C-alpha cells in the first residue's frame, strides 16, 4: 500500500486510516483532525486486497484520495467573494 503523505493542512506526519463503517474508510490527521473523503473499494485490485484480509474495505482508496488532496487557497473557497 502507498505510504500516507503528510497532512495538506498542517503538514502533520501521523495521519491514519479510520474505518467509517463496514464498507468504507477515510484518513484522519492525528495532529489537526483534518479528514479525507470517505472511500469504498474502487476497482478489482481494491476488492482483491480487501478479500485477502490485508486491508479494510475502502482502505486503499482512502489512502489514494488522501495522497491526491491539495491545500486550498482562500480564493478556492466557493463561498468566498
matplotlib code that plots the C-alpha trace (Angstrom):
import matplotlib.pyplot as plt

x = [0.0, 1.1, 2.6, 0.3, 1.6, 1.7, -1.4, -2.0, -3.3, -0.8, 1.9, 1.4, 3.2, 1.0, -2.2, -4.0, -6.8, -10.1, -12.9, -16.2, -18.5, -18.5, -17.5, -15.6, -12.6, -11.2, -7.9, -7.6, -4.7, -3.6, -2.3, -5.1, -8.0, -8.4, -10.3, -10.1, -13.1, -14.8, -14.0, -15.1, -13.3, -13.0, -11.7, -10.9, -7.4, -9.0, -11.6, -8.9, -6.8, -9.8, -10.8, -7.2, -7.7, -4.7, -6.8, -10.0, -12.7, -12.0, -8.6, -6.6, -9.0, -8.9, -5.1, -5.1, -7.6, -5.7, -2.5, -4.2, -5.5, -4.0, -4.1, -6.8, -6.2, -8.8, -9.7, -10.6, -13.5, -16.8, -18.3, -15.7, -16.0]
y = [0.0, 3.5, 5.5, 8.2, 11.7, 14.4, 16.4, 19.0, 21.5, 21.3, 19.1, 16.6, 13.3, 11.0, 10.5, 7.2, 5.2, 5.1, 2.7, 4.6, 1.5, -2.0, -1.0, 2.3, 4.1, 7.6, 9.1, 11.4, 13.7, 12.8, 16.4, 18.7, 16.4, 17.0, 14.2, 12.9, 11.8, 8.5, 5.8, 2.4, -0.2, 1.4, -1.3, -5.0, -4.6, -2.9, -5.7, -8.4, -6.7, -6.5, -10.1, -11.2, -9.8, -7.5, -4.3, -2.9, -2.3, 1.1, 1.5, 1.6, 4.0, 6.3, 6.4, 7.2, 10.1, 11.5, 11.5, 13.4, 16.2, 19.6, 22.6, 25.0, 28.7, 31.2, 32.0, 28.4, 28.6, 28.6, 30.8, 33.5, 36.7]
z = [0.0, -0.7, 2.2, 3.6, 2.7, 5.4, 6.1, 3.4, 6.1, 9.0, 7.5, 10.3, 9.6, 11.6, 9.5, 10.0, 8.3, 10.2, 9.3, 8.7, 8.5, 7.2, 3.6, 3.8, 5.3, 5.5, 6.5, 9.6, 10.6, 14.1, 14.6, 13.4, 12.9, 9.2, 7.5, 3.9, 1.8, 2.8, 0.2, -0.7, -2.9, -6.3, -8.5, -8.8, -7.2, -4.2, -3.9, -4.1, -1.4, 0.9, 0.2, 1.0, 4.5, 4.3, 4.1, 5.5, 2.9, 1.2, 2.8, -0.4, -2.0, 1.1, 1.0, -2.7, -2.2, 0.8, -1.2, -4.1, -1.9, -2.1, 0.2, -0.8, -1.0, 0.2, -3.4, -4.0, -1.5, -3.3, -0.6, -0.8, -2.7]

ax = plt.figure().add_subplot(projection="3d")
ax.plot(x, y, z, "-o")
ax.set_aspect("equal")
plt.show()
